[in-house]
């Protein structure tokens, strides 16, 4: 007995062009995450063995659901003077919402004019109520590196990368 030829529906025969595109789009956040983590290593390496040129204190609010957004302000202390700034950024990786209070060191800063600009940030951390841990490394195009210890408050799991814009007030 022979089986009659049955024409299969294209959606049941494997990936369609639309499914392939969706699969590629799903890979974009993973690639951005890897790029953010790679930026983290570059910032760490640029600061390795160096004495800080300044210090930084900042307060930030962050919200994430795969993509993330943040904003806040802070102060840079450099050569005995204090300089206020504002920050904002977008990124990928994480889920939740938190506030971040961070302090840290500034490396490779030769003048205050090098401080503002776009920074690449590799981040990892968590917040559960007031219990938190976080470590932030940021580097801009001028080679300025920020290493921040972050205290988070909220409910957040964070692992990924961001581009942050720092502007002087």
C-alpha positions as a printed Julia matrix, in Angstrom:
169×3 Matrix{Float64}:
  0.0    0.0    0.0
  1.38   3.36  -0.92
  0.91   6.45   1.14
 -0.57   9.44  -0.6
  1.69  12.44  -1.02
  0.94  14.99   1.68
  2.02  18.54   1.16
  3.43  19.91   4.4
  2.67  23.34   5.67
  5.81  25.55   5.57
  5.55  26.44   9.29
  5.88  22.78  10.27
  8.88  22.06   8.03
 11.47  24.06   9.91
 12.45  27.64  10.46
 10.86  30.24   8.27
 12.69  33.45   7.37
 10.64  35.25  10.04
 11.68  32.72  12.69
 15.32  33.02  11.65
 15.13  36.82  12.04
 13.52  36.47  15.46
 16.27  34.05  16.46
 18.92  36.55  15.38
 17.16  39.34  17.27
 17.13  37.13  20.37
 20.93  36.84  20.1
 21.47  40.62  20.15
 21.02  41.0   23.94
 23.47  38.16  24.53
 26.04  39.8   22.26
 25.57  43.15  23.99
 26.01  41.4   27.34
 29.3   39.92  26.17
 30.43  43.3   24.88
 29.62  44.88  28.24
 31.61  42.24  30.08
 34.52  42.71  27.67
 34.44  46.46  28.4
 34.66  45.59  32.08
 37.95  43.72  31.59
 39.4   46.57  29.53
 38.61  49.09  32.24
 40.11  46.86  34.93
 43.26  46.36  32.91
 43.61  50.11  32.24
 43.56  50.82  36.0
 45.73  47.88  37.11
 48.6   48.99  39.35
 47.83  52.71  39.07
 47.23  55.28  41.8
 43.79  56.96  41.59
 43.73  60.51  40.23
 40.47  61.36  41.98
 37.42  60.0   43.75
 33.76  59.82  42.86
 30.45  59.59  44.72
 27.21  59.03  42.86
 23.54  58.21  43.31
 21.67  56.43  40.54
 18.22  54.93  39.93
 18.12  51.87  37.66
 15.26  49.83  36.2
 15.66  46.76  34.04
 13.71  44.07  32.29
 16.27  42.61  29.89
 16.94  46.19  28.72
 17.86  48.76  31.37
 17.77  52.49  31.93
 19.36  54.62  34.61
 19.83  58.2   35.71
 21.3   60.12  38.59
 23.98  62.52  39.74
 27.24  62.65  41.61
 30.42  64.51  42.41
 33.98  64.13  41.22
 36.79  65.18  43.58
 39.92  66.01  41.61
 43.0   67.94  42.77
 41.21  69.18  45.89
 38.13  70.53  44.07
 34.63  69.08  43.8
 32.79  68.94  40.47
 29.05  68.0   40.27
 27.75  65.97  37.33
 24.61  64.2   36.04
 24.43  60.74  34.48
 22.01  58.81  32.28
 22.23  55.68  30.25
 20.74  52.65  28.51
 21.87  49.05  28.52
 21.08  45.36  28.42
 20.96  42.68  31.1
 19.09  42.44  34.37
 15.67  42.52  35.89
 14.17  44.65  38.66
 14.53  48.17  40.04
 16.98  49.64  42.5
 18.74  52.74  43.72
 22.52  52.69  43.7
 24.82  54.65  46.0
 28.38  54.22  44.79
 31.82  55.46  45.79
 35.09  54.81  44.08
 38.26  55.86  42.35
 39.01  57.67  39.09
 42.05  56.63  37.04
 43.86  58.1   34.01
 42.34  61.58  34.55
 44.78  64.29  33.42
 42.23  67.15  33.41
 38.59  67.64  34.35
 37.82  68.14  30.64
 38.46  64.39  30.11
 35.81  63.36  32.66
 32.48  64.02  30.85
 31.46  61.8   27.97
 30.21  58.34  27.12
 31.35  55.48  29.33
 31.02  51.77  28.69
 30.03  49.9   31.82
 30.26  46.21  32.56
 28.16  45.51  35.64
 27.29  42.69  37.96
 25.39  42.75  41.2
 22.21  42.11  43.05
 19.87  43.82  45.47
 17.3   42.24  47.74
 15.86  44.89  50.04
 18.91  46.45  51.66
 21.13  43.38  51.12
 23.29  43.97  48.05
 26.6   43.58  46.28
 27.89  45.3   43.2
 31.06  46.16  41.36
 31.09  48.68  38.5
 33.86  49.43  36.02
 33.4   52.23  33.48
 35.72  53.57  30.79
 35.3   56.48  28.38
 36.89  57.29  25.0
 39.56  59.45  26.68
 40.73  56.41  28.68
 39.34  57.64  32.02
 38.4   54.67  34.19
 35.93  54.67  37.11
 35.92  51.81  39.62
 32.89  51.95  41.89
 31.71  49.89  44.84
 27.92  50.0   44.71
 25.38  49.68  47.5
 21.99  48.85  45.96
 18.57  49.08  47.56
 15.56  47.45  45.91
 14.95  44.19  44.1
 17.38  43.7   41.22
 19.58  41.13  39.53
 22.1   42.81  37.29
 24.6   41.3   34.85
 25.26  43.08  31.6
 26.53  46.22  30.0
 25.53  49.86  29.57
 26.54  53.02  27.82
 26.37  55.91  30.3
 26.61  59.6   29.48
 28.22  61.84  32.13
 27.73  65.61  31.82
 29.09  68.32  34.12
 26.43  70.5   35.81
